[in-house]
Amino acid sequence: MGGLGAAGRSLSPAWQKALVRLGAVWTVILVMFASDWSAMARQWWDISTYNHIVLIPAILVWLVWQRWPELEKLEPVAWWPGLTLFAGAAFIWVLGAMSGLDLARQLGAVCMLGAAVPVLLGLRVSAGLIFPLGYLVFLVPVGEELVKVLQMVTAEITIALTHISGIPAVIDGVFIETPAGLFEVAEACSGVKFLIAMIAFGVLAANVCFVSWGRRLAMLAACIAVPIVANGIRAWGTIYAAQIFGIETAAGFDHIVYGWIFFALVLSLVILGAWRFFDRPVNVPVIDAEAIRSSPLLARLDVPSLSYKRVLFAIAAIMIAARGWALGAESLAAPMPRMIDLPDVPGWTRVDYSPRIWWEPRADGAKHKLLGRYRDTKGSEVDVFVAVYPRQGEGSEAGGFGQGAVMPDSPWSWQSPGPAFDTGKSERLLGSGNVERLAVTWYRNGQMLSGSNAELKLAVIANHLLFRVRPTTTLILSAEDGYKGSPAQAIADFRRSVGPLGPWMDRFAGVR
């Protein structure tokens, strides 16, 4: 603690004032965007995928402390071109607020925190802090988007190892059938939380332990490949043990091992493999203040500084404008019809909805929802789900996490991508391990018709930026296996009978 106190007393007046200004701006950012920071903190603490992020703030402090002996040799000054970076970060937050995309909101809030540094401390100080500033991105909870891809990759590795070990097995998407029983590579078993944590570690180790860019890239590649392969081996080990000891015993052991014990083993393996290749000299400064001060590139980018009052005013104006723009856009809501109904479809008749396992897509925040079943003269049956939203935002996101065909906390599990249906998103689901269902999703907003959540977000953002009011409609066509004809054929036949899908969906939202 004495060393810390000495460091504090040695601060020059310029550094003291600059850090006070930076601390004040950071406090305002944390307060003005408190909902985003609290949402991130809840995810760090409550969701195991992001538990490692609670260590990132301490790592950031350590990274700055590493660089401090050289940083204090530089003079902190206001650098007004950094306001463009700050405005860009605020715009990212606006886009997230307008689209209901929490990831963009949180990324924008984090980037504003980082962008304040070059504005208030200057270009050269920021050059010395370039890695810690970049490492701020790991505060953002991201990676859930990789779950389905990693489920499929883990399943393929597992089935390959299962066959190599001589166990007869059949794979169907993320489900593997063996003599001991049916196994699912569930979302929790995808390995995404270890991959994200290992990438964060790999980037840190590449900077701290290596100088060569070739070795840095090799370290990062290992931190991506090793956890993916190790997770496949772990899943195979569970299946192999189940053939000998039974599913319950193997699953119980897997639950004990699968967690931070597994992560620690993988981390140790990577560190031991990389140890002999560390090439950063010991007791050598991480950055060189003199090289930064005399850099021709930084000299060309440097400009005469503005007064701190003007810079602080500009920062405040940017944040207020961002909040105001988002608030105005969030208030937009399209007019809705009083009620909606499933229309007649040529060649198809409405029948009672009686699935073997109850299936009802999730559409939080929708003004109207309909779920019904149609049957044609051949006996094929198609389930139709429609949801109409007056607006898209927090709590009412058509393509948000947990929304759509796969119901969380239900007997239904995602199995694999389904056959292609022009612009729709096709998914195969499995209910209670024995009922298969195909579901194809489309979103409609203005002239946009797509099964892509990203395309929907872009359409919503464009509407909000222009203060344009448009409703959003979700359509899911689904069919179970076991009826006459294949589910894909039944959905294709229904799709043709409906005619142009965009105008058909517009009828539900009252758009003509």
Number of C-alpha atoms within 10 A of each C-alpha: 6 7 8 9 9 10 13 11 10 12 13 13 9 12 17 15 13 21 17 11 17 19 13 13 20 17 14 15 20 18 12 15 19 14 13 21 20 12 13 20 19 13 18 20 14 11 13 15 22 26 17 20 23 14 11 16 14 10 16 16 11 13 19 16 12 15 18 18 16 18 22 16 14 19 15 24 22 24 25 24 18 20 21 12 18 25 22 17 26 27 23 22 30 29 25 23 28 28 30 25 23 21 18 21 27 26 24 28 26 25 24 27 21 23 22 26 25 26 27 25 23 24 25 25 23 22 17 22 20 13 16 19 21 11 19 18 18 20 22 24 22 16 13 14 10 15 18 20 14 21 26 20 19 27 28 17 18 26 24 15 19 22 13 10 11 9 16 12 16 15 17 11 20 25 23 20 16 18 12 17 13 15 19 20 24 19 17 13 19 25 29 25 23 27 23 24 21 24 19 20 16 24 18 19 18 21 15 16 19 20 14 15 11 10 17 21 15 15 24 19 13 18 26 18 12 17 25 21 16 19 27 26 17 20 26 22 16 21 29 21 17 20 15 11 12 15 19 10 13 18 17 12 13 18 10 11 14 18 14 13 11 18 21 12 13 18 21 12 12 18 15 10 12 17 10 8 13 16 13 15 11 8 6 8 13 18 17 15 21 11 9 21 17 11 12 11 9 14 13 8 11 15 14 9 14 13 12 17 10 12 20 21 10 16 21 15 12 19 23 13 16 20 16 13 19 20 14 13 23 19 11 17 15 14 15 17 15 8 11 17 13 16 11 11 15 12 14 21 13 17 13 9 16 11 13 9 15 11 20 18 19 18 26 18 19 21 17 20 21 15 16 17 21 21 18 18 9 11 13 22 28 29 24 22 23 24 27 28 27 21 27 29 21 17 12 18 25 28 22 19 11 16 16 24 27 22 17 15 8 13 16 21 23 24 25 20 18 17 15 12 16 9 14 20 20 23 20 22 22 21 18 11 14 8 16 19 21 26 28 26 23 26 26 24 24 16 10 15 20 20 23 15 16 13 15 24 23 15 19 25 23 15 19 26 16 9 15 14 17 23 21 26 26 25 23 23 24 25 25 25 15 12 13 13 13 16 23 22 13 23 23 14 16 23 16 11 14 17 12 10 15 18 15 14 24 19 16 26 26 15 15 8
